[in-house]
Every structure is written in C-alpha cells, then in structure tokens.
C-alpha cells in the first residue's frame, strides 16, 4: 500500500514539474441545425431556420453538412444578433415575393448583426478547423442566434405525388472549452453582368484597415454555371500573394489556403477575381437564382485572441463599370504584377483572357439598384445597415476606397 501511495505521489510530482504542456481532452458536443421537415414548392426558394445560443460562449470547431446538390443549390450558416423572423421557418430570399412558396412568412436572414460563418455547395465534404481555432458564438459575442439558410434548387420531390419533406442542414461540432484562436469569414464579391459570347473578369478589392492581424487558413469559391476560375490575393507593397485559387465547378468546400501562415495586416489590400465565360446567346447578370450568376471568394481566417474583423464584406459594382484599375489604390496594387495564373484553371496552363471590357464608370447608384433587384430590398438594407454602422463606429472607413462599392476616381 505504501509503495502504491509513493508511486501516485511521484506521478503527481512529475506532472507539476514537467516542462512539457499536458494537453487535456476537450469534450465535444454536436448541435444539429436541420430544416424541420420543410416542403418548398417553388424552385429557387430560400428558407431560413434559427436556433438561439446560450448566455455562455460556445466554440464551433467543425461543420458536417447534410444536403445533396440535386436539391440544395447551397447552404449558408449565419450568426445574427436578431434573426430575420421568430417563426420556425421563414422565406428569406427573392422568391419570397411569390404567393406559392409554401405559405412561409417573409423576412431577411438576419434583422441585425449578420455574419457568415460557413458555406456549402456542390456536395462539399465536412470541415474541421485547425487545432486551437474555433468560431465563438453566444456568450458576450454579438452572435445570439445561428441561422441556417438553404437555397432550394429543385423541388420536384416535395410536390405530389412524392410529397417528401426535407431536413437539409449542418451538424456543428462544438465545445465549451475556450479556444486561443478565434475564426471569422471575410467575403469578396461583385455585382455586374457577363455579355453573351464573352469572357469577363469580375473583380473586387478593398483595403484592410482593422487594427489586428489575421491569418487566412482556408478559402472557398462560389459561382454558378459560367465561372471558370476564382482567385484571391493579399497585396502588400505591390507584391501579390495568393490566398487561394480554384475551379468553382468542383465541390465548393473550404480548401486549405495556398500560402500557409500568411498574415494580413493594416494597410494591405485584399483582392479577388472571378473569370467568367459566357457561351450563351444572352447576357447573364449577378443575381440570386440558379439562372443568374454569382462571384464570391470567401476567406476563412483566425486571429490570436478574441477580436475579429469589424468588416465582413467587400463588394464592387463589377463589369462593365468597375475593375481593379478603378480602385483608388490601383497604383499601389501594382497591376503589372498580377499573377499570370489569376485566370488559369488549376491543373491547366491556358490563360483565359478577357474579351469584353467595360466603358466609363458611374457614381455607384446604378449598382445599388442592381443589388436591390438581384438580392431583394430587405437583404440589401441588412447589408448596408452593417456597413454604415461600422462606418459610424470607426472613422477609418470614411474614404471611398472602403465603400461597399469602390468608385472610379
């Protein structure tokens, strides 16, 4: 018995004095955020479903999607201060103006405090965040609710005679153990149009003006049918460093960043390009239905500590009124140094060259009208409210270069 006690004391002494850190197991809990047996009736219906978070913080370390691309065009997970509606399910898309969407209430995705946490499309697989990285929700954050948005592409199986129901959604892998690195998502995108029988560059760029450093560790691309390659960059002192580049026709998951451990600091420029090829006999515009287009480049990043970026979006008016050379820091971008691979599909060597070029720029009013037309007034108001609030809170965002729509100067 005495020897047993001495052995226990020896192990305890070694544990207290050892110079090696002891990694304790972290208890994981799964949270199921699934559509509750919905039956959308019209293609391109957007449905939202929310859950309320606890007063103590929850840390999301992984995402397991449950959806099929034959039915769901995409899924987005938002963090909201207030959800768009208090109903179990509500219609949160452009098709909400229709009377045939299944008698769902109408509302935006979020009433306030909208943040994108995760996105899925085209049968993307699960995502595990790096060790020590997590999305912090609930508690003292501004994320009081998680909202699942599903864009339903095909609704045939929900109509008679099948009359099936749907439970698409996401399993969130979570823990209550605080993580040292907090994750966030930053989205670059454009408005604009792609003329018939043309190849077009849809470009966006914004200055990074937060007083913190971020480390992009993953990226995701999103277009519809016309996207050939989407690429994103950090520009520092005129030097372009690739964050990610991918063919958007592959599963639209978050891929590892091209340049590991790259940081983005105050004064850097973040830029993205979607190379679009339209072989159709008609123009295609940016919009919310599967017959429209989209140009999105998502950056998933972490910070060391608890403070994440104030700004979540960077959008331009797009072609034919805005390109990189319209950015008011274009000289600092050193456009002559744009990587030749920016419009090269990974795995190929052909440079897809632009064949359609825009004319003179406008004052931004038309692009706002296009945004309202494409995304719906409620969603635009939500997006602009977030932008204007950040502008009021931080006088760093008073220059036109930090607008939602960078303007020609």
Secondary structure as GFF3:
##gff-version 3
##sequence-region A 1 409
A	DSSP	alpha_helix	2	17	.	.	.	ID=ss1
A	DSSP	beta_strand	29	34	.	.	.	ID=ss2
A	DSSP	beta_strand	45	52	.	.	.	ID=ss3
A	DSSP	beta_strand	58	66	.	.	.	ID=ss4
A	DSSP	beta_strand	72	80	.	.	.	ID=ss5
A	DSSP	beta_strand	82	83	.	.	.	ID=ss6
A	DSSP	beta_strand	90	91	.	.	.	ID=ss7
A	DSSP	three_ten_helix	94	97	.	.	.	ID=ss8
A	DSSP	beta_strand	105	106	.	.	.	ID=ss9
A	DSSP	beta_strand	110	112	.	.	.	ID=ss10
A	DSSP	beta_strand	115	121	.	.	.	ID=ss11
A	DSSP	beta_strand	127	128	.	.	.	ID=ss12
A	DSSP	beta_strand	133	137	.	.	.	ID=ss13
A	DSSP	beta_strand	145	152	.	.	.	ID=ss14
A	DSSP	three_ten_helix	156	158	.	.	.	ID=ss15
A	DSSP	beta_strand	169	175	.	.	.	ID=ss16
A	DSSP	beta_strand	181	190	.	.	.	ID=ss17
A	DSSP	beta_strand	193	194	.	.	.	ID=ss18
A	DSSP	beta_strand	198	207	.	.	.	ID=ss19
A	DSSP	beta_strand	214	222	.	.	.	ID=ss20
A	DSSP	beta_strand	227	236	.	.	.	ID=ss21
A	DSSP	beta_strand	239	246	.	.	.	ID=ss22
A	DSSP	beta_strand	255	256	.	.	.	ID=ss23
A	DSSP	beta_strand	263	264	.	.	.	ID=ss24
A	DSSP	beta_strand	269	278	.	.	.	ID=ss25
A	DSSP	beta_strand	284	285	.	.	.	ID=ss26
A	DSSP	beta_strand	296	304	.	.	.	ID=ss27
A	DSSP	beta_strand	313	316	.	.	.	ID=ss28
A	DSSP	three_ten_helix	324	326	.	.	.	ID=ss29
A	DSSP	alpha_helix	330	333	.	.	.	ID=ss30
A	DSSP	three_ten_helix	335	337	.	.	.	ID=ss31
A	DSSP	three_ten_helix	340	343	.	.	.	ID=ss32
A	DSSP	alpha_helix	365	375	.	.	.	ID=ss33
A	DSSP	alpha_helix	377	393	.	.	.	ID=ss34
A	DSSP	three_ten_helix	395	398	.	.	.	ID=ss35
A	DSSP	three_ten_helix	400	402	.	.	.	ID=ss36
###
